[in-house]
Amino acid sequence: MAKIHILVADDHTIVREGVSLLLQSEPDIEVVGEARNGREAVDKTLQLHPDVVLMDIAMPEINGLDATKRIKAARSEAHVLVLTVHESDEYFFQALQAGASGYVLKGATSAELVAAVRAVYSGGIYLHPSVAEKLVADYLKRDSSQTNQHDRYASLTPREREVLILIAEGATNQKIASKLVLSTSTVQTHRANIMEKLNLHNRAELIKYAIRQGLIQLE
């Protein structure tokens, strides 16, 4: 049976040794080397040709993200699996952009780590469950927010939309009243209705809203 060759890169000796022992106990996995920093991870990847590089992010000399970029540029067939304490989606997206195929937290179980190694070796993408859950929740939140914004805008009358654009463009109540042939008090009423319907609280928020919705353009 062909084995999955692994390089373990982490600046903490106890982590490298523990992970190596864990992986070595699997019949289809062989740890071919260890690296103490990002530079070593790159060099040893080129020397040892591992199938999967288990990569920490915070390491000296070259961090794990930069090391991943260099590895993928020099040996694209190597699969990088990030093993980190960072649960932030910012690091996750940076890791994927660098070329990583998976993202596992150091709080993962041994079974999760082994599953992640096998998944990326097979050409798949692996996300630690808590990271995947957070990403889905963030996506649903953004999607819901965009839907709500669309629904709120749809609730505006044609006249309120006109007033909204003019306010966002910097027109005063008097100028809006003159342009639309309305009384100033009517413009103020429209303005109050717009703020309430869109859940905005001041002109700055209204301008940001108009820009996001593509109602006005920045010069």
C-alpha positions, 0 to 999 in steps of 0.5 A: 500500500502506497503511503502518504508522505508528510512533512511537519512544519512547526516551530514548537518541538513538542508539537512537531514530535506529538503530531509526528507520532500521531501520524506515524501510527497510521498504516497509510501515513509516513512522516518523512521530515520535520521543519522548525521554521518556514524556510526549513519547510520550503527547503525540506519540501524540495529535498524530501518531496512530501505529498502533504506539508502540515504547516503552522502559520506563526513561524520564524524566518518565513511565516507559514503563509509565505512558505506555502506560497513558495512551496506551491510556486516551486512544487505545485503538486505538494498539498499544504494543510495548515495546522494552526491556533488561528480561528479567524476567517481572515487567516483562513482566506489568506491560507487558501490564497497562498495555495493551502488545500486545508485548514485545521485548528490545533484543537482538532481531534486526532481523527479530524487531523488524519481525515484532513491529511487524507482529504487533501492528499486525495485532492480535496479541500478540508475545513475544520468543522468550527471554521466551516460553521463560522464561514457558513454563518457569516455567509448567511448573515451577509446574504440576509443583510443584502436581502434586507437592504434590497427589501428596505429599498423596495419599500421606498416610494419613487419620490423618496428614492429621488430625495434619497439620491439628492440627499446623498449627493449633498443637496440641502432640503431647500435645494431638493424642495426647489428641484422637485417643486415641493415644500421644505416641510414635505422634503423633511417628511420624506427624509424622516421616512427614508431614514426610518425605512432604511434604518439609517441614523444620519447623512453619513450612513445614508451616503454610505448606503447610497454608494453600496447600492450604486445609487451615486458614484464617487468622483 
